[in-house]
Amino acid sequence: MVTVRIGLLALACAFLLSACGDSPLAGFGVTEDWLGERGDGTVGTTGSVPVAARPGIETLVWYNPTAAFVDSDPEVVIESIWDRSSGTDAFVQAAANEISAALPGIKVPRVLPAGTAHVTSQIVYGVSTGRLTNAYVAAFGFWKSEPYLSSRSVSQLLQLKVAADGTDPAPAADDESLGCNRFNDRDITSCDPTSVLAARAWWIATLDGPVLVWYDGGFRYELLDRQKFGREVLVELASSMILLRDVDIAEQTDP
């Protein structure tokens, strides 16, 4: 009799959930209006895409063309980029060779998901100081169509933010969270330890969408999976990172 009751209860629950459609819990929590272009913070499950189907970063169109001259002093480069900006936006457009000169050692993915066609690149400043911030120092956007002509939620595939952070990514021996505690000051809904090239990394769910976080060479990289490619794909992209200064960017001309 107990088994029958349990079976009936399970059947009833399944019926109620199916009656609510594909998302029976939709509307629970924050609202879509409040989130705007943000994602739902869920983790995608899309499988791996063959590497051969992905474009190399050197084949993409850079929104900011290569600068004709870049000073060898990082501080001079950082100051000159800010001086030419409006002084009101923290994210200032900069060419790839300017960013690699300002931030020696910074890396970008060597391969991107199929359909990626454009790259945007910025250096991040404190508006009140005109200096690099403690939060992030650079940002890259990877797009399937010409940047800024349509919503990021539609045309941007991935966003990579980079922070200057020499923190040891290895969690303490007594850290039962395996390093997830380092994200306690963020608005996240889940954190799952993973690895990139055998080094500790984290897959976190944020209001903007799933984010892969890892550390490399004094930088912290945060790759936002705006289109839900899934953890396996993002780990492979993170494992392909190369120095930005080594990217052979083809000369680009206006169409």
Buried (B, 14 or more C-beta within 10 A) or exposed (E): EEEEEEEEEEEEEEEEEEEEEEEEEEEEEEEEEEBEEBBBBEBBEBEEBEEEEBBBBEBBBBBBBBBEEBBEEBEEBBBBBBEEBEEEEBBBBBBBBBBBBBBEEBBBBBBBBBBBBBBBBBBBBEBEEBEBBEEBBBBBBBBBBEBBEEEBBEBBBBBBBBBBBEEEBEBEEEEEBBBBEBBEEEEBEEBBEBBBEEEBBBBBBBBBBBBBBBBBEBBBBBBBBBBBBBBBBBBBBBBBBBBBBEBEBEEEEEE
